[in-house]
Amino acid sequence: MYRICCLHLLVVVTSLGAQSPTPPSQLRDYVAKVDDACNWKIESVINESGNTIARIHLTSQKWQGELWEHDVQIILPKDVKPTATVLLYNTGGKASPTMSAIGLALAQKTQSPVVFLFGIPKQPLYGKREDALIAESFIKFLETKDATWPLLFPMVKSVVRCMDAVQAYAKQEWKTEVTGFIITGASKRGWTSWLTAATGDKRVKAIAPMVFDSLNMREQMPHQLKSFGRYSLMIKDYQDRNLLPLPDTSEARLLWAMVDPWVYREMLTMPKLIINGTNDPYWTQDALNLYWNDLKGPKNLIYVPNAGHDLRAMEDPSAARPVKEIFPMRMVDTLAAFSRAIIAKESIPTIEVTFPESAAPAGTIEAKFSTVPKTCRVWHATSQSRDFRKSKWTAGGDQTAADKLLRIEQRCTQPFDAFFIEAEFESDGKKYHLSTPIRIVEQK
């Protein structure tokens, strides 16, 4: 059991208000601890039309007396050779034909193996699932001061143990050394992706967290109240356990430091692709602005217009007709382009963004591109309040960036207007999109 050192707690609590807080060590300690329960074995290898899907059974650990067991799929498409870096997608549930199809599409687009890790987290436990289970684990920590309790810790350890298993499998079956991983996942699995990188594991070459737009948590919660007038109903499990507003105790401050990726930001210098939906009911539409400028190293962003927490958009503006897909191609194509660049040890374009001050009723976004995009467009939504969760986003006409610079001034036509710039690029003949942060302007 890891117990809280009083001196370490004092350092962490004091540093939470500092510009560069000292990250607590409990996460790294938990992940590094040897667990004799950890093992893996090949369940099956299926070859269909030249595409190989290996299914592995992984036991990642024993946590609070419970074995964590996972399905792992390693997908290698026809005519694709194993690469030193692979995409690792952590998710819930179990392997299924649908997820195999998604993995195969991603692997074909990245021209590299793709790994799916299922069962993150193990659930149900204590009769609870998902956020209710995480909230329960937080309460257990506050009651016991046992730093192994926060559920994000075993979730991260599962990803790390999966990396171990994939490396061993590749060496055994492909005679190939896999040395790097691009970690992705959605919602609390996106949260897990951030924290896996925060362990300092050098195998994490890049991360692509999806729809976890809540870094800098101590600022996010008051911002929700300002924007929505109440906390989002999507995080009701935490409010019901009196975890919102964030308790002002030394143990609670340590807890949030342990699980908030923002606290580890000085370590998160690897390339990052943040994937969000513009209408995600969990978070405020400009939540990213509370941490974007604090992120270190290469960073990219894509908003999927008119998409919620599942990143599904009823209308895909790039399609000729309304569509509803498992994942919108706008996101898939950008994740694939990002992954191809990381695997090839290349870079993808970056956008340096500023919000110059300007008089109402206008707002300005200035975007400086490292590479001139093929085209740009402005996405715009209006609202009677700062709550844009049900607003319809519409795209303006295509624009051209001059000398890698595009400056947009959007007039505020309603009590509140929101807008962002989307840039379209091309890699290996394949289109993908990157976005600026969202700016919200209030009519004065």
N, C-alpha and C positions, 0 to 999 in steps of 0.2 A: 504494500500500500504506500502511496505517496502522500505524505502529510505536508501541510503548509509550513514552511519555515517563516517565523515571524519577521526576521530581518528582510528576507526576500519579499514578503508581502508588503512591508513598508516601502521598499524600493519601487515595487510595481505600482502601488496605490499613489505614491507621490509623483511618479513619472507619468501617470495617465493624463495629467494636465500639461505636460511638457511637450515641446515641439517634436522631439524624437524619443518616444517612450522606450524603455528597456523591455523587450519582449520577455514574458515569463518562460520558464524552462519546462513546465509540466508536460506540455504536448510532446516535445522532443524526448523527454524522459520516458513517457509512456510508450511511444512508438519504438524506441530503441531497446526496451526491455525484452529479453528473450522469452518466448512463450513456447513451451514444449508441445503444446497442442497444434502448432502450425504444421501443416503438411498439404501436399497436393498430389493428384494422380489424374492420368488421362482416362476419361470415361469413354470417349468415342472420337473417331475421326471420319468425317463424311466427305466424300468427293463427288460433287455434282457438276457435270459439264466443265470439269477442270478447276472449279472453285473448291477450295478446301476449308472446311469448318471443323476445327478441333474443339471438343467440349472437355473442360477440366473441372474436376471437383476440388475446391479449395477450402481448407479450414484455416482461417486467418488467425484465430486466437480463442482464448477463453476469457470472457469478460463478465465479471460479477457472477461467476459460476455457470455461464451460458456459453456453449460452443457457437461460434459464428461460422456458418458454412455457406458457401457461395457457388453458383454456377459461373464459369468463365468460358467465354467463346473467343477463340483466336481465328480470325477470318483472313484467309489469303486468297485473293482472286486469281483466276487463270491468267497466265503470262505476266504475273507480278512477282518479283523477287523479294525475299525478305530484306528489310532495311534496318540500319542500326538504331533508328528512332521510329517509334510507332505511336499511334493514337490510342489512348486508353480512356474509354468512356465508362464512368461509374454510374450505376443506376439502381433502382429498386427491382423487386419482383424476381422472376426467373427467366431463363432463356426461352425464347419462343420463335416461331417462324417469322413473325413480323419483325422482331429485333434483328434476326439474321439477315433479312432483306435490307434493313436500314444499314447494318454494318457492312454488307457487301457493297451497297451503293457508295458509302463513304470510302471504303477501301479502293474501289475502282477509281473514284475521283482523286484520291490522294496517291494512288499507285504505290500503296504500301499496306502492310498488315494493319488491321484494326482489332483491338481487344475490347470486349464488353465484360465488365465485372458487374454481376447482379447481386441482389440481397444486401444493399446498402441503405439503411441499416438492417440488422436482423430484427424481425418483427413478426407478430406482436410480442412484446415483453411487458410484464406487469399489466396485461390486459389493455395495452395502449399501443398506438402506431404513430408514425410520422411526427408532427410537431408536438402532439400530446406526449409522446414518448421522450422527445428531447426535453420538453419542459419538466417532465418527471425526473429525468436525470440531473437537471440543473438544481431542482429542489433537494435531491439526495446529496448533491455536493454541498449546498448551503447548510444542510442539517448535519452532515458528517465531517465536513472539511477534508474529505478524501478526494484527492485530485484525479483519481481514475474514473470518477463518475460521469463527467460530461460526455454525452453520447457521441459528440463529434470526434473524440479521441479514438474510440475503436473504429469509427467510420474511416478515419484517416489511416489507421493501422491496416485496415483491410486493403486499402489501395496500395500501400507500401508492400504488403505481403504478396499482393497480386503481381507487382512489378518483379519481385523475386521469382515467382513461379513462371512468369513469362520468359524471363531471362534463362531460367533452367530449361524450359521447354524448347526455346529457340536453339540453345546450344546442343540439346539432345536430338531434336528432330530436324532442324534446319542446318546444323553445323555452322550457326551464325551467332555472333555476339551482338545482342541488343543492349545498347548502352544508354539509351535515352527514351523518355516518354513525354508525350503531350497529354496532359490530364484535363479531361472535360467531364461535365455532368451538369444537371439542371436542378435548380431550387436548392434544397439542402445538400444535394450532391454537387452543386456548384460551390456552395459553402465549403464542402469537403475538398474540392479541387484547390481552392485558395489555401486552406490549412495544410494540405499535403505539401504544397510548395513552401509553406512556412516552416516545415521541419528542417529545411536546409538540405534535403536529399539532392545530391548533385545529378541524379538521373532525371530529375524533373527539368526538362529543357524549355518547356513553355506550358502555359495554362490557358484554357478557354472556358471560364465559368459562365454558365447560363442562368439567367433570371434569379440571381442572388444579388440584389441591388441594395445591400444594407451594410456596407463597410462604414466604419466610424459610427457605431451603433448609438453611442451616447448623444450624438447630434441627430441621428436619424429619427429617433422617437419623438422628440419635441417638434421636429419638422413635419412629421405626420399629423400631429395635433394641429399645427398651424395650417396645413394644407387641406386636411379632411374634416377637421373639427372633432375628430376622435381617432383612435387607433383603427387600422384596417381590421375588418372582421376576419381576414385571412390569418391574422396572428392572435386570434382570440384565445388559443390554447395557452399562450404565455400570460395574457392578461388575467385569465381565470385562475392562474396559480400565483398571482400577485408578483409576477416578474416584470410587469409593466404598470406604471413607470418603473424604470430600472431602480431597484432598491439602493439606497445610499448607505451601504454597510461595507466594511473592509472586505468581507468574503465575497459580496456581490461584485464589488469593483474588480477583484481579482478574477472572478468567473468571467466577466465580460472581456477582460484583458486576455484571458486564455483562449477565448473563442472568436474574438473579433479580428479578422485578417488585417484590418487597418493598423493594429498595434504592431504587426510584424512587417510593416511596409518597407522598412530599410532592407529587409532580406529578400523581398519579392522583386528582384531586379531582372528576372527572366522575361522574355516576350510574353505579352498578355493580350488576349482577344476577349473582350467583354461582350456578351450577347444578351440583349434585353428586348422585351416587347414594349411598345409604346403605351399599351393599355393594361399593364400588369396590375391587378387589383391589390397585390401585396405591398407595393411600394409607391411612393410619390413619383411623379413623372420626371422630376429633376433630382431624384435621390443621388444619382451619380455625381452631381456637382459638389457634394459634401466630401468627396474623397478623390476625385479624378486628378486634381492638381497635386495631390500628395503621393501618387504612385510613382515609383522609381523605374527607370529602364524603359525599353520599348513597350508601347501600349497602343492598342487599337480597339475600336468600338463599332458595333453594328446594332441599330435598332430595327426590329421587324415592325413595320407600320401596321397599326390596327390589330396587333396580336396581343394576347393575354399571357398568363403565366405559363401556358403550355406551348407558347410560340406559334400557335395555329392562327392564321389569318383567314377569315372567310373570303376575302378578296385579295388576290395576289396581283398588284398592278403590273407586274412584268408578264402576266399571262393574258391570253386573248379572251378568257372567260373566267368567271368566278370559280375558284377551286378551294378544296379543303383537303390538306395533305397531313400526313403524320408529322412531318416537319416542313416548313416552307422552304423552297429551293433557295430563296435569298440567304437564309441562314446556312443551309448545307453547303452552298457554293463558296461562301466566305470562309467557313470553317475548313473546307477542303483546301482552299488557296493558302490559308494561314498554315495549315499542317504541311502542305507541300513545301512551302518556304522553309519551315523549321527543319524538315527532314533533309532538304538539300543544303542546309546551312546558308540560306539566303535571307534577305529581308523583304518585307512587304512595305508598301508606302505607309507613311505616317502622316497624321494631320495635326498641326500645331494650332490650337484653338484659343481665341481670346473673345471675351464679351466686352467690347469697348462701351463705355458709358455714353448714353445719348439721351436726349430729352424725350419724355413721353409725348405723343403716343407711339413712339417707335422704339425698336430694339435692334441691336446689331450683333451679328456673328462674323468674325473674321477668321478665315481658314487658310493656313499656309500648308501647301502640300509638298512632301519631299519628292513626289513624282506627279506630273500633270495628269489628272484623271481624264478618261475618255469623255465624260460628261458629269454634270452635277445637277441636282434638283433640290428644291426646298420643300420640306414637308411641314404642314401647318395645321393647327387645331385651335379651336376657341372653346371657352368655357365661361360660365357665370361666376366661377370661383377658381381657386387654385387646384381643384380636383378635376383632372382630365381623364379619369378612368373610363368614362363612357363617351368621350369625345371622338368624333370621326376625323381621322387624319387624311388630308388630301395633298397631292403633289403638284407643284407648279411645273412650268415648262422647263425643259433642259437648258442648262446654262454652261458656259465655258469659263474655266479658270484662266485668268491672264497672268502669265509669268508665275505660275504656281500659287497664285493668290486669288481668293474669292471673298469679297466683302458683301454681305447681305444685310439690308436694312428692312425689317418687317414692321409695317405699321400696325398698331394695336387697334383692332376694329371692335372688339368686345371687351367686357370687363377684364378678361384675362386671355392672352394669346400665347401659344407655345409653338416653337418651330425649331427645326434643326436642318443641317445640310447633309445630304447623302451624296457620296461620290462613287462613281462607277469606274472600276479598273478592269484590266484584263491580264490573265496569266495563262500561258500555254494555250491561248485561244479561248479560254474560259472566262466568262464575266464573273465579277464578284463586287460586293458593295462594302463601303466603310462609312461611318457616320461621325458627325460632331456630337458633343453633348447637347441636350435640349435646353433651350433658353425660354423661360417664362417671363412675360412682360405684363405688367398691370397698367390698365388705363387710368390715368390720373384725372 
